[in-house]
C-alpha cells in the first residue's frame, strides 16, 4: 500500500512541534544541553521520523507499530516540555504554546492509530475470507 506522510495533517503537526522545540531550546542553560534539551529534541524528532518510517513500510501492522512508537515519543515530549516549564526553562507564553502543540498532536496520533487498527482488522477478515473460499474451492475440485 503506497502511503505519503506529507498527506497527513498529523505529520505536519509533528514537524511544526520539532521546529518549535529546536527554536525554543536554543537558549537553555549550558548545563542542560546534554540533559533535558537533547532528550526533548530527540523525542520530538522521533515522532515525525516514526510517522515517515511507518509510512514507508509495506504492511499496515508495521505501520501501526511505528505510529505507536511515535505516540510514545509524543507523550515523552509532552512530559519533557512540562518538566522544562516547571524548572523555568521556558517563559510562560512559550510553555503554553508548546504544551498546546503536544496536546493537539497526541489525540491526532491516537485517532490515526485507531483508524489503522480498524484497517488491520478488516484486512485480516478479508484475508481469512479469501483463505476459506480458496479451501472450499480446493475441496470441490
PLY file of the C-alpha trace (Angstrom):
ply
format ascii 1.0
element vertex 141
property float x
property float y
property float z
element edge 140
property int vertex1
property int vertex2
end_header
0.00 0.00 0.00
1.52 3.30 -1.07
1.36 5.96 1.62
2.64 9.52 1.65
3.39 11.04 5.05
3.18 14.52 3.52
-0.55 13.99 3.09
-1.06 13.56 6.84
-2.07 16.54 8.94
-0.56 14.79 11.97
2.85 14.67 10.26
2.79 18.42 9.66
1.74 19.00 13.27
4.64 16.80 14.46
7.07 18.61 12.17
5.95 22.02 13.46
6.48 20.77 17.01
10.07 19.71 16.18
10.86 23.11 14.68
9.33 24.89 17.68
11.25 22.69 20.15
14.53 23.40 18.37
13.85 27.14 18.30
12.73 27.37 21.92
15.53 25.22 23.37
18.34 27.22 21.77
18.79 29.29 24.91
18.58 26.55 27.50
21.22 26.72 30.22
24.50 25.20 29.11
24.34 22.53 31.81
21.09 21.25 30.23
22.39 20.97 26.68
23.01 17.24 27.12
20.13 16.66 29.53
16.55 17.73 29.06
17.29 19.76 25.94
18.79 16.91 23.91
16.20 14.42 25.15
13.34 16.77 24.25
14.77 17.34 20.80
15.29 13.62 20.20
11.81 12.66 21.35
10.22 15.38 19.19
12.21 14.28 16.14
11.25 10.68 16.88
7.55 11.50 16.47
7.79 12.76 12.91
10.56 10.29 11.98
8.46 7.31 13.04
5.47 8.61 11.09
7.69 8.86 8.00
9.29 5.45 8.51
5.95 3.80 9.22
4.51 5.24 6.02
7.37 3.66 4.10
6.59 0.18 5.45
4.72 -2.27 3.29
2.22 -3.71 5.73
-0.41 -1.96 7.78
0.56 -3.77 11.02
4.13 -2.49 10.61
2.75 1.00 10.02
0.65 0.80 13.19
3.72 -0.28 15.15
5.62 2.82 14.05
2.63 5.03 14.83
2.56 3.58 18.34
6.24 4.42 18.76
5.50 7.95 17.50
2.69 8.28 20.05
5.02 7.18 22.84
7.59 9.74 21.74
4.90 12.43 21.65
3.93 11.60 25.24
7.61 11.77 26.22
7.95 15.15 24.53
4.86 16.44 26.35
6.34 15.35 29.68
9.70 16.98 28.93
8.01 20.23 27.90
6.07 20.21 31.17
9.24 19.44 33.15
11.25 22.19 31.43
8.39 24.58 32.06
8.26 23.68 35.74
12.01 24.19 36.00
11.62 27.66 34.48
13.45 26.98 31.23
10.57 28.34 29.15
8.79 31.66 29.53
5.07 31.15 30.32
3.88 32.02 26.79
6.35 29.58 25.19
5.41 26.90 27.69
1.73 27.35 26.90
2.31 27.18 23.13
4.46 24.06 23.31
2.05 22.30 25.68
-0.79 23.18 23.32
1.08 21.70 20.35
1.69 18.48 22.30
-1.94 18.37 23.44
-3.08 18.69 19.80
-0.63 16.13 18.45
-1.26 13.21 20.80
-5.02 12.86 20.09
-4.37 13.16 16.34
-1.90 10.28 16.55
-4.34 8.27 18.64
-7.12 8.74 16.06
-4.80 7.69 13.22
-3.71 4.61 15.17
-7.32 3.66 15.82
-8.21 4.05 12.12
-5.23 1.97 11.07
-6.00 -0.73 13.66
-9.51 -1.00 12.19
-7.96 -1.34 8.75
-5.69 -4.13 10.02
-8.77 -5.96 11.35
-10.57 -5.53 8.02
-7.52 -6.77 6.11
-7.31 -9.85 8.37
-11.02 -10.59 7.90
-10.68 -10.22 4.14
-7.60 -12.47 4.12
-9.38 -15.09 6.25
-12.39 -14.92 3.93
-10.18 -15.48 0.88
-8.42 -18.38 2.57
-11.74 -20.01 3.48
-13.04 -19.53 -0.07
-9.82 -20.99 -1.52
-10.08 -24.00 0.79
-13.69 -24.58 -0.32
-12.62 -24.41 -3.96
-9.85 -26.95 -3.38
-12.23 -29.43 -1.74
-14.70 -29.20 -4.62
-12.03 -29.82 -7.29
0 1
1 2
2 3
3 4
4 5
5 6
6 7
7 8
8 9
9 10
10 11
11 12
12 13
13 14
14 15
15 16
16 17
17 18
18 19
19 20
20 21
21 22
22 23
23 24
24 25
25 26
26 27
27 28
28 29
29 30
30 31
31 32
32 33
33 34
34 35
35 36
36 37
37 38
38 39
39 40
40 41
41 42
42 43
43 44
44 45
45 46
46 47
47 48
48 49
49 50
50 51
51 52
52 53
53 54
54 55
55 56
56 57
57 58
58 59
59 60
60 61
61 62
62 63
63 64
64 65
65 66
66 67
67 68
68 69
69 70
70 71
71 72
72 73
73 74
74 75
75 76
76 77
77 78
78 79
79 80
80 81
81 82
82 83
83 84
84 85
85 86
86 87
87 88
88 89
89 90
90 91
91 92
92 93
93 94
94 95
95 96
96 97
97 98
98 99
99 100
100 101
101 102
102 103
103 104
104 105
105 106
106 107
107 108
108 109
109 110
110 111
111 112
112 113
113 114
114 115
115 116
116 117
117 118
118 119
119 120
120 121
121 122
122 123
123 124
124 125
125 126
126 127
127 128
128 129
129 130
130 131
131 132
132 133
133 134
134 135
135 136
136 137
137 138
138 139
139 140
